[in-house]
Amino acid sequence: ARTTCVVVALPNPKMLIEIEGVASVKG
């Protein structure tokens, strides 16, 4: 799941950071 998020977010580093943040919060 994490890899998929990274691939989807590649064009937008900011979105990647936001996704990582959400993933961390949701644990």
Residue frames relative to the residue before (quaternion, step in Angstrom):
aa qw qx qy qz dx dy dz
A 1.0000 0.0000 0.0000 0.0000 0.00 0.00 0.00
R 0.6509 0.5218 -0.3193 0.4496 3.58 0.91 -0.90
T 0.6481 0.5211 -0.3223 0.4522 3.60 0.91 -0.93
T 0.6378 0.5281 -0.3300 0.4533 3.59 0.94 -0.88
C 0.6474 0.5172 -0.3240 0.4565 3.60 0.91 -0.87
V 0.6451 0.5254 -0.3193 0.4538 3.57 0.95 -0.88
V 0.6617 0.5070 -0.3094 0.4575 3.58 0.89 -0.94
V 0.6681 0.4999 -0.3034 0.4601 3.58 0.91 -0.90
A 0.7423 0.4401 -0.2237 0.4530 3.57 0.99 -0.83
L 0.3789 0.7682 -0.4624 0.2291 3.61 1.23 -0.20
P 0.6818 0.4860 -0.3202 0.4432 3.65 0.82 -0.83
N 0.7883 0.2322 -0.1163 0.5578 3.59 1.17 -0.44
P 0.2836 -0.7984 0.5086 0.1531 3.62 -0.02 1.29
K 0.6117 0.5519 -0.3586 0.4389 3.60 1.04 -0.74
M 0.6500 0.5064 -0.3182 0.4688 3.57 0.94 -0.88
L 0.6061 0.5557 -0.3535 0.4460 3.58 1.04 -0.77
I 0.6510 0.5098 -0.3129 0.4673 3.57 0.93 -0.92
E 0.6554 0.5108 -0.3152 0.4583 3.59 0.95 -0.88
I 0.6398 0.5184 -0.3236 0.4660 3.59 0.98 -0.86
E 0.6453 0.5138 -0.3229 0.4640 3.58 0.92 -0.89
G 0.6444 0.5317 -0.3147 0.4506 3.57 0.99 -0.86
V 0.6609 0.4972 -0.3012 0.4747 3.57 0.92 -0.94
A 0.6427 0.5242 -0.3235 0.4555 3.58 0.96 -0.89
S 0.6561 0.5102 -0.3115 0.4606 3.57 1.00 -0.84
V 0.6622 0.5097 -0.3067 0.4556 3.58 0.95 -0.89
K 0.7096 0.4405 -0.2613 0.4840 3.58 0.91 -0.93
G 0.2942 -0.7981 0.4830 0.2079 3.57 1.26 -0.37
